């Protein structure tokens, strides 16, 4: 009862503590109360035995608000039942509602009535000493105009003193799961999920006395079988059917395919059911002593870890954490990511760290997560190794392809000192040691190089901007090129080439004010190149817009109809045939950080100028454009800013 906030109890205790300390008579509480996230008005009885507050007798707590319902919608709840010596006992009723109203009322028998729409959850059944007993029913219904429109979820499970018994049935929107338990709560026989939308069976789990033999799935009419514990388990252990059990099954499944039990329809239905039970259990546990959450029992093999194995795995976890911290630091190091572009040795060691992370650290992370969850004692190490390394354990030799210079092999520092070939806790520890030794050694090598060339914090921030901007530029160059004419592809290649040249030049410079100045220029340069890329990608659609805009409806006396005819042809020809090619050629020949802004400006302004001239009097301009082939003259006539000299 420590979780409850009794406003009135404290006053009573202060005034008559000595009497209440030995009082057996029940006291009534009738005031506001908060249980977790639920805040409402409660009325119940309790008694105080040796300074302990024990709920005893009827319990009622509820909340609803007409004002909230009429304004934005309301959530309501009702908890009604009994306690005996702080244990929930007897019949209990839980209701949770989320409603809205159209605010249209009617009067019936001297009462105002209004319709509500939303969802209503309910859970009903008997409890004995905080454990479910008999049939418990949980429902979620969709309410429309104060009537049940459809049932979204319905669960019916029979319990005996907290142990699930006999058959159960769980329905959700579109499917039904049926199955049964033995008297001891072990899953038994066939658990089958049927779909209302598909043809009958969707998935079945086949149990024998808690042992899952196989799972059958129906995918588009084809029956697929995944085997699990096909033979009798010699040394079984009874555990709960929960997320950890699903992880165990994914490790030991016999079929190496993409089937994942955690995403199976039956598991999804069981998780949905568990969520409703957990919701009630959290409420009851905050009120008194409760064990409401249902324990669906299953059997698995037992491979107990001895103290030495546990020590080795705990040590492997420490080594893994150190390795992961160093590897993430190296792989995310801005300075190193700049350095590797100009230094093959830095690129090689960076790639080795990346490979060690993928081949060793990622699988080790999964193994150690299983160790944390106490799963390893339920799977053999052979099955575990086969699961995390389906293609076999990694070699201590790592081959890296370094640009155009061919491959280079990393053997590993003191590789012969490690024995990683066995399937044992010792071998897992050896792999963690191997990963840490090599990543730590590489860190020392790279750190020495980085320390010699250590940059100030403004350099790091500046280089993060450079990398972000060049990544954005490359992303746009790769994504926007689709469907563009060939002449634009050459221009895109030129932009990428110039960006890489500038980045390479920057990475080779020593830390000087000149390098800082260049870095600042590159951020703006790459941003402008990205703007140029986007403008170029729009050119084909811009050309179509101009072609459509420079059309006029003209009467054709021969056809006796109105037809569209291109107008101001000298202007459109000068733009499409001379000006745009001039800009593209200028980019291919002369693009640089010093003129990219002018190129973006000329490209965009030329398009805007074409849109303006459609509605202007351009007869004088058209006369001047007759037989004009010089793009600089055309730029001048269009009142645009030139890029440079006339093309030869």
N, C-alpha and C positions, 0 to 999 in steps of 0.2 A: 504493500500500500504506500510505499515511499514515493511513488510517481504521482500520487493524487494531491490536489491542492484544496484542502478543506478550509474554507474561510471561517466557519463557525466553530470547528472543533477546537482550534487553538484557544478560543475564549473560554470554552467549557473546561478545558484542561487546566487553565491557569486558575480558575476559581475553585475547582474542586478536585484537584489532582489526586490527593490521597484517597478520596473515595473511589474515583474511577479506576485507580490502579488495580483494585481488587473486585471491580464491578463485573457481574455476570449479566446484568440487565442490558438489553439492546438499546442503543441510542439511535434516533432518527436524524438523518441528514437530508435537508431539502434546500438546495441552493445551486448556484452555478458551479460547474465543474469542467475541468479540461483533462481529457485522456489522450495523450499524444497530440494529434492534429485536430481531434474532435472536441469542440467546446459547446456545451449546451447546459440544460437544466437537469439536475439529477435528484432523485429521491430514493433513498435506500436506508437500510439499517446496518449498524455495526456494533461491535463490542470491543472493549479493551481488556486484554488479558496480559498481565505482567508487562505493561507499557507497549504491547503490540496491538495495533489496530486491525481487527479482523472483520471483514464483511460477513454478515449473517442475516439472512432473510431476503425479502423481495428487493429487487433492484430495477430501477427504471431511469433511463437517461434519454433525452430527446432534444431535437432542434428542428425548427422550421421558422421561416420568416415570410409573412405575406407581403411586407413592404419590398423585400429583396426580390420575391417572385414577380411582382408587378413591375419592378424597375428593370433589372438585368437578368433575372433568373435566380433560382434559389437551390441550395443543396440542403437536404434534410437527412436526418438519421434517427433511428430508434434502437435502443438496446434494452431488452426486457427479459428478465429471468430471475433466478434465485441464487443465493450463496449459502453455503453451510460451512462454518468454520474457515472462511476465506477461500473455499473451493467453489467454483461455479458448479451448481448442481440443479437437477430438474430440467424442466422445459425452458428453452431459450429461443428468443426471436430477435433477429438482427435485420434492419432495413436501412438501405442507403438510396437516396433519390437525388437526381439532378433534373430540375424541371424549369420550364418556361411557360408563360401564359399569354394568351392573346388579349387578356384584360377584359374580355366580353363576359359580362355577368348576367345571371338571371336569378329571380327570387322564387324559392320553392319552400313552402311550409315555414314562412317567416325567416328564411335563411337565404343569404346571398351565396350563389354557387358560380364557380368559374372552371373552365376546362384547363387542364395542364398537359404539356407534352414534354417528353424527355425519356429518361431511363430509370428503372427501379431495380435495385438488387435486394435479394432477401436470402437469409440463411436461417433454417429452423431445424430444431432437433433437441434431443435430450443429452444432458451431461451428467456424468457421475465422477465426483472428485476431479473435476476439470478435464475429464476425458470424454470424447464423444461416445455415445452408447445408443444402439438402435439405428434407425434410418435417419440420416441427415440429408436434407435437401437444400441445395443452393441454386438460385435462379437469378437471371438477369433478363428483364423484359423491356421491350421498347414500348413506350406509352404514347398514344396519340389521341388527343381530345378525351383524356381521362379513361381511355380503354386500352387494354393490351393489344397492340398491333401485331407483334410477333415476339417469340422467345429467342433471345440472342445466346443464352447459355443456360444449361440445366444439368446439375450433377446430383445423382442419387447414389449414396454409398451406405452400406450397412456396417455398423461397428458393434463390437462387444468389448466394453471396458477399454476403448481406445484402439483396439486392433481391428482393421478392416476385415470383413467377413463376406463370404458368399459372393453373389454377383454384384457388379456395379454398372452404372450407365452414366455416360457423360455426353451431353449433346451441346454442340455449338451451332452457329449459323451455317447450316449446310451439311453437317456431318454428325455421326453418332459413333461413340466408342463404347464397346461392351467387353467385359472381361470378368474374371472371378479370382477370389483368394481362397486359400485354405484357412482353417480355423486359427492357425498361428500367424496369419497375416501374410504368408508367402504367396507371391504371384503364381498362378497355376493355369494350365490349359491355354486356350487360344484367346488372345486379346485382339479384337478386330475393330477396325475403323471403317465404317461405311459412309459413302457420300450420297447425298440426295441428288447432286447434279451429275455425277459420273455414274457409270454402270456398276453399281454394287460396291464390292470390296475395293478399298484403297490400299490398306496396309494391315498386316497381321504380325503379332509377336507370339511366338510359341514357347510357353514355359512348361517345365516339369519340376514341380516342387521347388519353385524359386529359381531354377536354372533356365536361363534363356538359351534355347537350342538354336533358333533361327528367326530371321525376319523375312517376311515375304512382302514385296511391294508390287502394285499393279500400275505400270506406267504405260498409258495409251493401249491398254488391253494386253500388254506383255507382262507376264509374271516373272519377277526377278527374286532370287533367293540369296540372302547373305547369312552364312553360318557363323555361329559363335561358340557356345560350349556344347559341342556335338556329343561329347562323351561325359560319363558320370564324373563329377568333381570329387576327387579323392579326399581332399582336406578342405571342405567348404567353410566359408565364413558368411554369416548373414549380415547384410548391410541394407541401407535405405535406397530405394530407387529415386535418385536425385541427379543433379548435374555431374557429380563425381562418378556415378555409375555409368552415365553416358560417355564420359571421357574414357573410362576403362574399356567399354565396348568398342569405341573407335580405335583403341590401341590393338585389341586382340582380334578384331574382325578378320575373317579368313579371306574375304574378297578384297583385292586391291583395286577398288574403283572409287568413284567420286561420292558414293553413298555416305552421307553423314547423319548419324542418328540424332544429333542435336537439332537437325532441321527436319526430322521426320514428322509427318502429320500426327502420329500418335503421341510423340514427345511434345509437340506443340500443344495438343489438347491437354496432356497431363500437366504441363507447366501452367496453362491457363487455370486449370482446376486448383493447382497448388497456390496460385496467387490469391484466389478467393479464400482458401483456408488460412493462408498466412495472415491475411487481413483481419480475420476474426481472432486468430491466435494472438496477434499483437495487442488487440484490445483487451482480451481476457487476461493476458499475462501482466498487463499494466494495472489491472484491477485486483487480481489475486493470484492464486497458484493455479496454473493451467498447463495442460499438455494436449492442446486441441489439434495441433498440426498432424495430419494423418501420416502414418509410417507404412508406406507400401514396401514390403520386404522382398529382397532377392538374395540369391546366393552367388558367391564368386570364390575362386580359388584363393588360398592364403599362402603368401610367401613372406613370412615375417623377417624383418630386417634385424640383424643382431646389432649390438652396440657399436662394433667397429665399422659396419657398413653405414650406420647413421652418422658416425663421426666423419667418415670419408665424404659422404654426400653434403654434410653441413660445411665441410672445408671447401668442397667443390663450389658451393654456393658463394662463399666469400671470394674465391678466385674469379668466379664468373662475374660478380658485381664489379670487381676491380677492372677486369678485362673490358667489360661493356662500357664502363665509365671512360676508360682511356680510348677505346676504339671510337666511341661517339665524339669524343673531344677531337680526335685526329680527323675523322671523316667530315666533321662539321667546321673544321678550322678554316677561316676565311683566308688567312695568309697561305696555308698549305694549298688550298684550292687555286690560288693565284700562282704559287710557285710551281705546281705540277704542270702548268701549261708551258713552262719554259725549261723545266728540269726533268729529264727522263728518269733520273734516280728517284726523285721525289714522287713522280708518277708511279713508278714501280712499287715502292713501299706503300704508297697510298692504296694501290690496287690490292696488294697482299693483305693489308688490314681489312679491306672490304671483303675479300674472299674468306679470311679466317672468321670474320663475323658471320658470314652466311653459312659456311661449312661446319663450324664448331659452335659458335656462341648461340646462334638461333636454335639449333637442336638441344643444346645444353639448357637453354632457357625453358624449353618445354619439359625436359626431364625434371628439372629442379622445381618447376611449378607443380608437377605431379607429386614430387616429394613433399612440398609444402602442404598439399591437399591430402596427404596420407593415402595416395593412390598406389604408390610403388609396391606396397605390401600385397596388392591384389593382382599384379601382373608379373610375369616372368621377365627377367632382364633380356632374354632372347627376343621376346615379343616387343619389348620396349625399344630395343635398338633397331629392330626391323621396322618399327613404326616411324621413328624420328629420322632414320637414315634408310629409306626404302631402297636406295641404289647401293647400299653398302657404306661402311664407314669411310670418311675422307682420308686421303693419303696425306702424309706429312710433306709431300712435294706439291707445290702450287706453281702452275705454269701461267705466266702473265704475258700477254701480247702487248708490246710497247710500241705504239704508233706504227710506223713503217719499218721499224728496225727489227722485226721478228719477235720471237718469243724469248722469255727469260725465266729461269726456274728458281723458285725459292725453296730451299731444302728445310729450313727451320733451324733455329739456334739450338744446339745440343739435342737434336732430334733423336739421336740414338739413346738418350737417357730416358725416353718415355716409351712405355709399353701400352699402346692403345688398341691392341688387337683383340683382347678378351672382351666378353660380355659380362662385366662385373662392376661392382661399385668402385673397385680399385681402378679399373680402366676408365670409368667416367671421371674419377678424380684426376687421373693422368691426362685426360683430354683437356680438362679445365686448366691443369698446370701447363700443358703445352701451349694452349691459347694465350694464357697470361704471360708466360715467359717470352713468347715471340712478339706479342703486341707491345709489351713493356720494353723489349729491346729495340723494336722499331721506333717506338716513341722516343727513346733516348737518341737514336740516330737522327731522326727528323727534328727533334727539339734542339739539338746542337746546331743544325743548319738554320733553323728558324730563329734561334737566339742570336746568331751572328748577324742576321738580317732583321732583327726585331723592329717592328714598326711601332709608332706611337698610336694611342687610341684613336686619334682622328684618322690615321691611315686605315685602321681596321673598319671603322664606320664608313669611310669613303669607299673601301674595297667591297663592302657589303652592298653599297649602292651600285657600284660598277657591275658586280656579278648579277644582282637582281635585274638591272637594266639590260645587260647583254642577254640574259636568259629570256627576258620578255621579247627582245628583238628577235632572237633565234626562233622562239615559239611562233611569233607572228609570221616570220619569213617562211617557216615550214607549213603553217596552217593556211595562209592566205594565197599560196602559190597555186593551189588546186584550180584548174580550169582556165588559167591565164594563157594568153598567146605566148609563143616562143620568145618573142623579143623581150617580154617582161621577165621571163625566167633568167635570161642573161643579166638583166639589171639586178634581180634579186641575188644572184650569185656574186655580183660585184659588191653589193652592200655587205653581204656576209664576209666576203674576203677582206674588205677594208676594215670592218669591225674586228676581225681576228688579228689583222696586222697591227692595229692600234693597241689591242689588248696584249699581244706578244711584246711589243715595244715597251709598254708600261711595266710588264712583269720583269723585264731584264734590267730595269733602272735601279740604281741604289737609292736609298731613302734620302732625298734632298728636297728642298723647296720646289725645285723644278718638277719632281715627280708628283708632289702634291698638287701642283698647278695642273699638270697633265691629267691627273686622276679626276679632278673637278671638271676639266674640259670634256673628258670621256663620258662622264655621266650625262652631261648635256648633249654631247655628240650622239651617243647611242639612243637617247630619247628622241632626238631630231631624226635619226635614221629610222626609228620605229614609226614616227609620224610620216616619213617619206614612204616607207613600206605600205602603210595603210592607204596613203593617197594613191600610190601606184595601183594597188589592188582594186581601187574604186574606178580607175580609168576606163575599163571596158563598159561599165554601167553608165559612167558619165558621158561617154561617147554616144551611147544609145539615147540618153536623155536629150543631148544636144540635137541629135538627128531628128528626134520626135518634135523637139521644140521649134526647129527651123523648118516647119511644114506649114503650108497655108492652103486653105480651101479655095479652089479656083474653079470657075465655071468652064466646062469643056463643051463648046457648042457642037462639036462633032459627035460626042457621046451623049450629049444632052443630059449631063449629070455633073455633080460637084465632085471634084477629085482633089486629093492632097498632092501638093507639089512642093519640092524643096525650094527654099528661097535663100537669098544672100549666099549663093554658092561660093563666091570668092572668099568670104569670111570663113565658112566652114571648111573649105579646102585648105586655106592657109593654116587653120588651127590643126586639122586632122593630119594633113600631109606634110606640113613643114614644121610647125611649132612643137607639137608633141614629139615627133621623132628627134628634133633638135635637143629637147630636154632629156630624152632617154639616152641619146648618144653622149650628151654631156655627163650624165651620171656614170655611164660605162667608162668614159675616158678620164674624167677629172674629179670624181666624187672624193670628198675629203671632209674632215670635221670643220674646215674653214669655210666651206661653201654649201653644206648640206641644208642649212636653214634657208638660204636663197633658193635652192632647188625646190624645197617644199613650198615656199611662198610663191614661186613662179608657177608651179604646177596647179596649186589651188586657186591662185588669183586669175590664171588664164581661164580656168573653168568658170569662175564667177563672172569674169568679163564677158565670156561667150553668152551667158544667161542674160546679162544686161543688154548686150548689143542687139538681141532679138527684137526688142521693142524700141530701139533708138533709130534716128534717121542716120543711116550709114552710107548713103549714096556717094558722098565724097570719099569716104574710106574705101569703098569698093572700087572706085576708079583708081586710087593709089595702089591697090593690091593687084591690079591687072599685071600679069607676068612678073610679079615680085616673088623671088625665090630666097632672099636673104632673111634668115630667121631673126637676126638682130633688128632689121628694119621692121619686120612684122611685129616684134615685141614693142618697138617704139610706137608704131601706129596703133597698137592695142593699148597704149599707155601703161605698159608693164615694166618692171625693173629687170634689166638684162642680167644674164649670168656671166658673159665674157665676150670673147671675140667671135667674129663671124666664122662659121665652119668653112674649111677649105674643101 
